Amino acid sequence: MEKACKVCKYISSGEVKCPLCGSDKLTDKFSGLVIIVNPEISDIAKKLNIKAPGKYAAKINE
């Protein structure tokens, strides 16, 4: 089951801690999905303050 980090919104599966920021605050209560391939040129990544490529939750529902 995929979980999103409450700190950076990075989505991962089967993790105890976020592989991106190391936070242990993960939740399965999120909605929307944003996939960032190249954060350096992505306007969406800049708006959401995303610095690394990957899957992110659009919204944490907690």
LINTAGI-V640100 format. One record per pair of residues at least 24 apart in sequence whose ideal C-beta (glycine too) atoms are under 10 Angstrom apart, sorted by sequence separation. I is the first residue (numbers start at 1). GAP is how many residues later the second one is. D is the distance in Angstrom with one decimal. If there is no record, write none. Layout:
# LINTAGI-V640100
i->I gap->GAP d->D
i->I gap->GAP d->D
This chain:
# LINTAGI-V640100
i->2 gap->24 d->9.7
i->3 gap->24 d->6.1
i->4 gap->24 d->7.6
i->6 gap->24 d->9.0
i->11 gap->24 d->9.4
i->32 gap->24 d->8.9
i->33 gap->24 d->6.9
i->34 gap->24 d->5.5
i->3 gap->25 d->5.2
i->4 gap->25 d->8.2
i->5 gap->25 d->9.4
i->9 gap->25 d->8.2
i->32 gap->25 d->6.4
i->33 gap->25 d->6.5
i->34 gap->25 d->10.0
i->2 gap->26 d->7.2
i->3 gap->26 d->9.2
i->4 gap->26 d->4.1
i->10 gap->26 d->10.0
i->30 gap->26 d->9.2
i->31 gap->26 d->7.2
i->32 gap->26 d->2.6
i->1 gap->27 d->6.0
i->3 gap->27 d->8.1
i->4 gap->27 d->9.5
i->30 gap->27 d->3.7
i->31 gap->27 d->6.4
i->32 gap->27 d->5.5
i->2 gap->28 d->8.6
i->4 gap->28 d->9.9
i->29 gap->28 d->9.4
i->30 gap->28 d->7.7
i->31 gap->28 d->5.0
i->32 gap->28 d->9.9
i->4 gap->29 d->9.4
i->30 gap->29 d->6.4
i->31 gap->29 d->8.4
i->32 gap->29 d->9.7
i->20 gap->30 d->9.7
i->27 gap->30 d->8.7
i->29 gap->30 d->9.7
i->30 gap->30 d->5.2
i->31 gap->30 d->5.8
i->2 gap->31 d->9.2
i->20 gap->31 d->9.2
i->21 gap->31 d->9.4
i->29 gap->31 d->7.0
i->30 gap->31 d->5.9
i->20 gap->32 d->6.0
i->29 gap->32 d->4.4
i->30 gap->32 d->8.5
i->27 gap->33 d->6.3
i->28 gap->33 d->9.5
i->29 gap->33 d->5.2
i->20 gap->34 d->6.9
i->27 gap->34 d->7.9
i->28 gap->34 d->9.8
i->19 gap->35 d->8.9
i->25 gap->35 d->9.6
i->27 gap->35 d->5.6
i->20 gap->36 d->9.3
i->25 gap->37 d->9.6
i->9 gap->39 d->7.7
i->8 gap->40 d->9.9
i->9 gap->40 d->9.7
i->10 gap->40 d->8.7
i->8 gap->41 d->9.0
i->9 gap->41 d->8.0
i->8 gap->42 d->8.1
i->10 gap->42 d->7.8
i->12 gap->42 d->8.4
i->13 gap->42 d->9.7
i->8 gap->43 d->9.1
i->11 gap->43 d->7.4
i->12 gap->43 d->8.1
i->8 gap->44 d->8.7
i->10 gap->44 d->5.8
i->11 gap->44 d->4.2
i->9 gap->45 d->9.8
i->10 gap->45 d->7.3
i->11 gap->45 d->6.2
i->8 gap->46 d->9.6
i->9 gap->46 d->9.4
i->10 gap->46 d->5.9
i->11 gap->46 d->5.8
i->9 gap->47 d->4.6
i->10 gap->47 d->8.1
i->8 gap->48 d->7.8
i->9 gap->48 d->4.5
i->8 gap->49 d->9.5
i->9 gap->49 d->8.0
i->9 gap->50 d->8.4
i->4 gap->51 d->8.9
i->5 gap->51 d->8.9
i->6 gap->51 d->9.2
i->9 gap->51 d->6.6
i->4 gap->52 d->7.6
i->5 gap->52 d->8.1
i->2 gap->53 d->8.0
i->4 gap->53 d->3.8
i->7 gap->53 d->9.6
i->3 gap->54 d->9.3
i->4 gap->54 d->9.5
i->6 gap->54 d->5.7
i->2 gap->55 d->9.2
i->4 gap->55 d->9.2
i->5 gap->55 d->8.7
i->4 gap->56 d->6.1
i->6 gap->56 d->7.1
i->4 gap->57 d->9.4
i->4 gap->58 d->9.8
